[in-house]
Structure formats: C-alpha cells, structure tokens
Amino acid sequence: MPTPITPTGVLLVTGGSRGIGAATALLGASQGWAVAVNYRSNSLAADEVVRHIRANGGRAMTVRADVALEADVLRMFEQVDAKLGPLSGLVNNAGVVDVACRLADMTAARLHRQWATNVLGSQLCAREAVRRMSTRHGGEGGAIVNVSSVAAVLGAGGQYVDYAACKGAIDTFTVGLAREVAAEGIRVNAVRPGIIDTDIHASGGQPDRAQRLASTIPMQRPGQPDEIAQAIVWLLGSAASYTTGALLDVTGGR
C-alpha cells in the first residue's frame, strides 16, 4: 500500500496531461497537493498522470476543458470544487504554438487561436481562482503560477512572434494581478522557461527543435519538464511566502 501523503491544498494544473504540466502535477502531488489535471483532448495521457498520483497515495482527478472557452472554464472549476474541495493553487500552463513562420504569413485564425488559449485562457482561469481564493470573496488565500516563456523577452522573430507576444502579455498580467490581489491572500508569479525538451515543439512542426538549438544555450542542453516543475511548485508553496509579482527565468542561461 502507498504511504498516505499529508495534504497541502487543492491544485489545478491546466494542460496537465503532458510536458511541464504533467511534471508539475506529479511533483505537486508528491508534496501533498490534491491535483486536478486539466486536458483538452488527450484523455489517455491525463488518466495516466492521475493513475500515477493515486498509485503513490495522492488524490487526483482529470477534468476536460478548453481554457479558451468560458463555459468550459466555468464547468471545470465547478467540478474541481465538487470533487476536491476549495482551490488553493492554480498553474496556468495550457498553451499552444503553431508552425514557425513570419508575421506576414500568419492568418487571423492563427492569431485568434494563440491569444484565445495563451492569454484569454489564463485570464479566465485566474479570474475563477481569484473568486475562490481571495479573502475579499470569502476565501482563504492561495497562489497562482503562470507559465510564460523567455520568448516574451527574446521576441521569437522569424518563428513565433505571435506566441512571444502572448507570453509578453502574460508577464504584464502576472505583475498587475499580483499587485491587485496581494492584500487578499493571493500570490501571483510566473515562470519563464527557455527551450525545454517537450512535445510542444512537434506540435509546431519541429520535433527536433530542442536538441537542434542546444548549442545556443549557455548550459549546452535543453531543459527538462521536471526542472520547470521544481520552480513552479516552489512558487506555489510556503517557502515562497514573500514572493509575488516575480518573473522567474529557468532557461539554462539563455
């Protein structure tokens, strides 16, 4: 029998079925969080994350939702409320990229999809989290971590200027929301990963991108999802109790 884990709180990880999201869900569960693993389409991967958490004595559930759709977000938070209890942590990790190209070749449909998922989705989820966590709304406080990207600083010219712009918006949103709710018991921070070895590169048509760009990174290698998860879970926890409005780069020096 697995050893029961001492409860920490209820955590929702969007895009939690793979990559950084899955690593965060697993690490958070190992540190006592009851975890809601959000996914949009890959139910098998989400189920596997939850199975692993439960097998190791943790509490977890899957919840299907497209964060770009307000109705889905509302339903997701209601399901978490009902099955796991009051929310105390949110990781806004769900995100999309597209094929590398210049702005001149980007369609409006692509731009709308980028902003709807990467920006609006994070804002909708943060709104629902604030409504539950804020002492102003009767909550007991909590923490939000937004997953940004070093692309917000570098701009990703010639490849993903739309994605980089979205992450720049997330950085600004993080700082503003942190100041807005700091006196209401909520800390809001962001982690900005560099090049991480996940399958998001394949979804953008470049499955070998992380390894191909390794030589451009001062540490000469791409990061691993677990390395980003460590930073996220630290920001969620009490060890970061005086940290809010921070943008933490985890990039291997890039």
Backbone hydrogen bonds, N-H to C=O, Kabsch-Sander energy under -0.5 kcal/mol:
donor,donor_aa,acceptor,acceptor_aa,energy
5,I,57,G,-1.1
8,T,32,G,-2.4
9,G,32,G,-0.7
10,V,86,P,-0.5
11,L,9,G,-0.5
11,L,34,A,-3.3
12,L,89,G,-2.2
13,V,11,L,-0.5
13,V,36,A,-2.5
14,T,12,L,-0.6
14,T,91,V,-2.4
16,G,13,V,-0.7
16,G,38,N,-2.2
17,S,38,N,-0.5
18,R,15,G,-0.6
21,G,18,R,-0.9
22,A,18,R,-1.6
23,A,19,G,-2.3
24,T,20,I,-2.3
25,A,21,G,-2.5
26,L,22,A,-2.4
27,L,23,A,-2.3
28,G,24,T,-3.0
29,A,25,A,-2.2
30,S,26,L,-1.8
31,Q,27,L,-1.0
31,Q,28,G,-0.8
32,G,29,A,-1.7
33,W,28,G,-2.3
34,A,9,G,-3.2
35,V,33,W,-0.6
35,V,59,R,-2.2
36,A,11,L,-3.1
37,V,35,V,-0.6
37,V,61,M,-3.4
38,N,13,V,-2.4
38,N,36,A,-0.8
39,Y,63,V,-1.6
43,S,41,S,-1.6
46,A,42,N,-1.8
47,D,43,S,-2.8
48,E,44,L,-1.8
49,V,45,A,-1.8
50,V,46,A,-2.2
51,R,47,D,-2.6
52,H,48,E,-2.2
53,I,49,V,-2.0
54,R,50,V,-2.6
55,A,51,R,-2.3
56,N,52,H,-0.9
56,N,53,I,-0.7
57,G,54,R,-1.8
58,G,53,I,-2.5
61,M,35,V,-1.9
63,V,37,V,-2.1
65,A,39,Y,-2.5
67,V,65,A,-0.7
69,L,66,D,-2.3
70,E,68,A,-0.6
73,V,69,L,-2.2
74,L,70,E,-2.7
75,R,71,A,-2.1
76,M,72,D,-2.6
77,F,73,V,-2.3
78,E,74,L,-1.9
79,Q,75,R,-2.2
80,V,76,M,-2.2
81,D,77,F,-2.5
82,A,78,E,-2.1
83,K,79,Q,-2.3
84,L,80,V,-2.7
85,G,80,V,-1.4
88,S,10,V,-2.6
89,G,10,V,-1.7
90,L,143,A,-2.0
91,V,12,L,-2.8
92,N,90,L,-0.6
92,N,145,V,-2.3
93,N,91,V,-1.5
100,A,204,G,-0.8
101,C,159,Q,-2.3
105,D,102,R,-1.8
106,M,103,L,-1.9
111,L,107,T,-1.9
112,H,108,A,-2.8
113,R,109,A,-2.1
114,Q,110,R,-2.4
115,W,111,L,-2.4
116,A,112,H,-2.6
117,T,113,R,-2.0
118,N,114,Q,-2.5
119,V,115,W,-1.5
120,L,115,W,-2.7
121,G,116,A,-1.3
123,Q,119,V,-2.3
124,L,120,L,-2.9
125,C,121,G,-2.2
126,A,122,S,-2.4
127,R,123,Q,-2.4
128,E,124,L,-2.1
129,A,125,C,-2.2
130,V,126,A,-2.8
131,R,127,R,-2.2
132,R,128,E,-0.9
132,R,129,A,-0.7
133,M,129,A,-2.9
134,S,130,V,-2.2
135,T,184,E,-2.1
137,H,134,S,-1.2
138,G,135,T,-1.3
139,G,134,S,-3.1
141,G,133,M,-3.3
142,G,185,G,-2.4
143,A,88,S,-1.7
144,I,187,R,-2.9
145,V,90,L,-2.7
146,N,189,N,-2.8
147,V,92,N,-2.5
148,S,146,N,-0.9
148,S,191,V,-2.7
150,V,193,P,-2.6
152,A,149,S,-1.9
153,V,150,V,-1.7
154,L,150,V,-2.1
155,G,151,A,-2.8
159,Q,156,A,-1.8
160,Y,156,A,-1.9
164,A,160,Y,-2.7
165,A,161,V,-2.1
166,C,162,D,-1.9
167,K,163,Y,-2.1
168,G,164,A,-2.1
169,A,165,A,-2.0
170,I,166,C,-1.9
171,D,167,K,-2.0
172,T,168,G,-2.0
173,F,169,A,-2.7
174,T,170,I,-2.6
175,V,171,D,-2.0
176,G,172,T,-2.4
177,L,173,F,-2.8
178,A,174,T,-2.2
179,R,175,V,-1.7
180,E,176,G,-1.8
181,V,177,L,-2.1
182,A,178,A,-0.8
184,E,181,V,-1.8
185,G,182,A,-0.9
186,I,181,V,-1.5
187,R,142,G,-2.1
189,N,144,I,-2.4
190,A,246,A,-2.6
191,V,146,N,-2.2
192,R,248,L,-3.4
194,G,250,V,-1.8
196,I,194,G,-0.7
197,D,223,G,-3.0
198,T,196,I,-1.9
201,H,198,T,-1.1
203,S,199,D,-1.5
204,G,200,I,-0.8
204,G,201,H,-0.6
205,G,202,A,-2.0
206,Q,201,H,-2.8
209,R,206,Q,-2.1
212,R,208,D,-2.6
213,L,209,R,-2.0
214,A,211,Q,-1.0
216,T,213,L,-1.8
217,I,214,A,-1.6
219,M,252,G,-1.3
220,Q,217,I,-2.6
223,G,195,I,-2.7
227,E,224,Q,-1.2
228,I,224,Q,-1.1
229,A,225,P,-2.4
230,Q,226,D,-1.9
231,A,227,E,-0.9
232,I,228,I,-2.2
233,V,229,A,-2.9
234,W,230,Q,-1.8
235,L,231,A,-2.0
236,L,232,I,-1.5
237,G,233,V,-1.2
237,G,234,W,-0.6
240,A,237,G,-1.5
241,S,238,S,-1.6
243,T,240,A,-2.1
244,T,242,Y,-0.6
245,G,188,V,-3.4
248,L,190,A,-3.0
248,L,246,A,-0.6
249,D,247,L,-0.7
250,V,192,R,-2.1
254,R,251,T,-0.9
